[in-house]
Amino acid sequence: MIRLNWHDIDYGARKLVPFLFSLFLVLVSFVHVPIFSFSEIAPVIPLISIYHWAVYRPSLIPAWSVFLLGIIYDFLSATPPGLYALIFLTVYGLVIWQRRFVFGKNFFVYWLGFVIVFFLTSIQAWVIASIWYYSFIELSPIIFQLIISAGLFPVVALIALAIQRAFLSDEIDAS
């Protein structure tokens, strides 16, 4: 017989916080903004969350949950199927691989790391979308998307950090 106590339920709920915050950002990404052609340059806000959790708490956001977030994002967007699942997993993999260069450094290094990762995955998305549509996709929306995402990064990252401190401060991630 399985016996659950409040401590186990609390611990399980806390482990869901990074996924639920990222899922919330996926949904927020599709809120209608009444600006002409904004959908072409809309920032991919969940990437900020995936980046943050992969740097600071990789054990709480496993690859399967990143894949699930990407599939949900793909379902809600008008992009080639699986594109954002691949992009999200690429960000996750790059950050896990190069985490030691960002973890424990100052905010500027953390931010710069995001911009570099976002730039690399934007190129990846551009190549895949160009192949999918059999023509070169215009680069200017990708550049604006990078600028907007980099500008939003401090806000979303600080919210993620506040959530981390509020819900996960008593744990130490040894990964």
N, C-alpha and C positions, 0 to 999 in steps of 0.2 A: 504494500500500500504506500502510495506517495503522500507524504505529509508536507504541506507548505506552511510556512509561517510568514509573518509580515516582513521579516528581514529578507527572505528569499524573493518575495514579490517586489519589494522596494529595489533590491539589487537588480532584478530582471528589468524593471521599468527604467532604471537609470541607464542600463546598457542599451536601451532603445532610443535614448535621447539623440545621439548623433544622426541616426537614420530618420527619426521623425522630424528633426530640424531640417535635414536635407530634403525630405519629402515636402515639407512646408514651402521651402524655397522653390522646388520644382513647380508647385501649384501657383506660387506668387509670380513666377516667371511668365505665366500666361494670363495675368490680369490685363485687361484691355487698357492701353494707354492711348488717349486720343491725339496722337501726334502722327502726322502723315509719314508712312513708311517706317514707323518705329519697329515693326515686327522684323524687318530686315537687319536692324542694328541693335535689337534688344540684347542686353547682356545675358549671359548664361550664368545666372546667379548660383545655381547649385554647385557649379565648379568651385566656387569660393569655399563652400562648406566642405565639399569632398577634399579639397586641398588642405583645409584647416585640420579636419579630423585625421587625415592621413599623416600629417606632420605630428600632431600632438597626441592622438589616441587611435593609432591604426588598429589596435585589437578590437575597438568598438565599432568599426565600420569595415566589415570584411568585404572581399571582392564581390561576393554574390549579392550583397545589398547595394553596392555601387552599380552592378549590372542591372538590378531591378529598378533602381532610380533612372538609369539610362533608358530602359525599355519604356517606363512610364513617360519620360520626357519625349521619347520618339513617338509614342502613341498620341501625345497632345500636340505635337508640332507637325509641320508639313515638310519634313525632311526625309531623306532616304531611310528606309527601315533599318534599324540597328546602328545608325550613324552615331547618335549620342551615347548609346550603350558602349560603343567602341571608344568614343572620346572620353567618357567618364572613366572607363577602365584604363585608358592610356594615362590620364592624369594621375589616377590612383597608383598605377605601376611606376610612373616616373618619380612620384613623390616618395613612395616606399623605397625605391632604389637609391635616391639621392637625399633622403631624409636627413642624414648626418650633417649636410651642408647648411641646413636651415634650422633644425631643431636647436633651441637654446640661444639662437643669435638674436640680434636686435630686430625691431619691427621693420626697418628698411630692408634688411636681407630677406626677411619673411615675405614682404611685399614684392620685392624684386624677383624672388623665386617664383611667385605666382605669375607675374607678368611673363617670365620666360616660359614657364610651362603652358600658360594660356596661348602664347604666341606659337609654340611648337604644335600644340593640338589644333590651333586654328589653321595652320598650314595643312595638317593632316585632314581636317574636315574639308578644306577647300579642294584638295586633290581628290578625295573620295566623291564629293558632290560634283565636281567637274567630270569625273568619269561616269557617274550615275546619269547626269543630264547630257552627256556627249558634247559638251562645250565648256569653255573656260568660264567660270563664274567670276563676276566682277569682284575685285579685291577691296574696293572702298568700303562696302558694308562690314567686311571683316576687320578692317583697320578701326572703324568707328566702334565696333563691338568691343575690340580690345581696349580702346580708350575709355569707354563707358564702364567696362568691367573693372579695369584698373582703378578708376575713380570710385566705384562702389566698394572695392575691396576693403578699405579700412573700416567702413561702417559694418559690413556683414561680418568681417573677421572679428571685430570688437564685440559684436553681439554673440558670435560663436564662443568667444573667449569668456564672456560673462556667463553664458549658459554652462560652459565647462566648469567654471569656478563655482557656480551655484549648485549644480547637480552632481558633479564628478570630482570635486576637490578632495574628497577623502580617500581617493584611490590613486595609486601610482602606476602609470603604464610603463611596464618594463620592456615593451617591444621596441 
